[in-house]
Each structure stands twice: as structure tokens, then as C-alpha cells.
Amino acid sequence: FLEYGSPFLKFDGAWFTRLDLTANFSVGCAANVAPFMQHLAAQSVSRMRTGAFPDGYTVDYGRGSKYWYAKAYAKYHQLTSRQQKKRQPLPDVVAFVERVGMVRFETTLKSRFLAQNGLRYWGAIDMSKLLQVFNDKSEIIRREKAAYESLDQMFEQLPAELLGTALAWKMGKDLPRMMKR
């Protein structure tokens, strides 16, 4: 609530039992989503159980934990699933999500985590704290570091026989269909 004469909000004692933090990541194109999800399923987070859903488009960490839980899923698959048929997403949104290969990462901070990390009370939270926590938790999805500043720099160092394949990949071509097994 606002205190009379003050431009700042005053803490009112509200507290959280759970906070959900989310972000979208692009893996370049729709063809990259399934391999990326397989890669995530093979990654581990310290002291957290990793699980992959049977559909292959969702990976989670820490299911059942009372501390925190995270999951990554293919946004296109989620938008076009049977559950979404009740509320149809906009076709432009679906096309965009498919074109960029969007993967959504969600982290749920539970009451025990919030209490132990000074994030339980509304007045004690600021965006810098939440951003730091989210960056720590989403490190699993950003773990791989590129060795090159740009793809062009990487392409310059490829042997000539691989350059055509790399350029086709960069243009988003379906490489498994184009190439022999």
C-alpha cells in the first residue's frame, strides 16, 4: 500500500509460499528441439533427480522436491497438444514458436527455499535477487559455451568438405532428410 505523501510502497507483511520464474530460449529451428531435449535429459543438477517425460519434449529436475523444481519443455509441442485444443493459440504465435525452436524453462521456488534464501517476504524481494536465483537454476540450459564469437568465425575454420553441411544447418535445412545415413 502507499503511505500518504510517500512515492514508495510500504511493506505490508505479505509473504510467498511459492514463486515461479520462467524464460524462453531459442535453439535455432524446430529440427533442433528434439536433440536439445535429449541433451538436457542427459544433464544432471547437483542433488536433484533428472527425469524425461515419455513424449521426449519435457525434461524436469527435482520432481517431488520441497525445495525447488525445474522443467524445460518444447513450447511448440505444448501449444499444439490435445490439452490446448480448448483454447486455441494464435496461429502466428504457433508459427513463430516452431520457426525459432522455442524451449521454455520454468523454475518453481518452494516455501523452504524461499525461507532459507531470504525470499519469503514481499518486501524483502527485489528483481536482482530473483534474476540471480533464476540464472543459477537455468544454468543447466545455458551450460554449453560457444568456443567462437560467431558462427561465421567457426565456419572459416571448417574443412571444405564440411562447409556445405554447416551452411545447410545454418539455413535451418532438415539435415537428416538431406544426407545419407
N, C-alpha and C positions, 0 to 999 in steps of 0.2 A: 504494500500500500504506500501511498505517498504521504509524507509528513508535510503539513502546511508550511509553505514558504521554502521548501527544500526541493531542488530539482532531482534529488536522488531517491531511489527506492529504499525503504527501511525494511530490514529483515523481519518477517512475520512469524517465524518458527516452523514453517512448512518443511517437511523432510521427505526424502525419496526412499522407496523400498526397492526400486529398480530403475535403471537408466538404459536406454537403447541408443547406440551410436551406429551410424551407417554411412557408407560411401559406395560409389560406383566406380569400377575400374574397367578400362577397355583393354582387351587382349588383341586388338587389331582387326579381326574379322570373325565371322561366325565359325569358320573352319578351325580356328584356334581354341575355341571354348572347350571342347571335349578333351583335347590333350592337356590343356591348362588345368582342368578339374582333376584329371588323373595325376598330374604333378602335385597338386595340392593334397590329394588323398595320401600321397606318399610322404608328405612332410609331417614333422612332429612338433608339438609345442610342449615345453617342459611341464611335466607332471599333469598333462591333460590327455585324455583319450581322444584319438582321431577316429572319425567314422565317415564312411562314404555311403550315401543313400543308394538303393538299388537302381534308381534311374540313371546314375552316373553324373547327374548335373547338380548335386548338392554334396558338400563336404562340411562336416562340423567338428568342433573341438570342445571337449569338456561337457558333453551331454550328461545331464544329471547333476552337475556340479552346483553347489550352493554358493560358489564364489563368483565365477563368470563363465559365460558360454559364448561361443562364436560360430558363425557359419558363413560359408560362401556358396552362392548358387548362381546358375546361369539365368539371367533376367529374362531372356527371350523365352526360354523353356517355361519359366514361371508364368509369364504373361499369356502364353498360348496353351497352358494346361487346362484340363477339364474344369478345375476349380474356378478358373477365371471366366468361364462361359456366362456366368450370371451378370457380370459387369464387364462388358467388352472394352478393352483399352483402345485408345485411338490408333488407327492404322499407321499414321505417321510415326507414332511413338514406337510401335512394334517394329516397323521397318528400320528405324534408327538403331534400336537396341540390337537387332540382328546384324545390321551392317557393321557396327563397331565391335561386336563381340563383347557385350557388357556382362560383367560379373559383379554381383552385389555382395558386399561384405558387411555383416551385421555383428555387433558385439553387444551382449547383454551383461551389464554390471549388476550383480545381485546385492542384496542388503548387506551381507557380510563384507564383501569387497568395498562397498561404499563407506561403511562404518570404519573399516581399518585404514582407508586411504583418505579420510577427511573429505569425503564427497557426499555425505549423507544429507546435510542440511542445505537448503536452497541458498541461504546467504553465504555459505562457505564455498560455493562453486563459481568458478569463472571459466570462460571458454579456453583459456590457455591450459588449465588443468585437464579439462576434458579432451582437448586436442592431443596433449601429451599421452594420456592413457590410450586414446584411440590409436595413435601412431605406434605405441608399444604393442598393442594387441593385433593390429593389422600388419605387423612386420612380416608375418607368415606369407602374406600375399605379395609383399614388396621385397621379399628376401633376395631374389636374384638381382644382382647388379650388372649392368651392361659394362662391358670392357671397353666400349667405344663411345665417343661423344655422340656419334650419329650413325645411322645405317650406311650413309654414303661413305664414311670413313672405313667401315667394315667391308663394304663391297670392293673398295680399292685394293684390299689385301687378299681377296679370294682368288684362287686359281681360275683360269679362263673357263675350264670345263664345268665349274660350279656356278659361274656368274649368271648364266641364263636361268637356272633353277632359283637362285636367290632373287633375281629380278621378278620372276613369276610369283614367288612368295610375297614380295613387297607389294605387288599389284593386287594381292588377295585372290590369286587363282587357286583352284582346287587341285593341289599337287598330287594327292593320291589318284585322282582320275587321270591326270595328265601323264603320269610316269608309270613305267613298268614296275611290277612288284620287286 
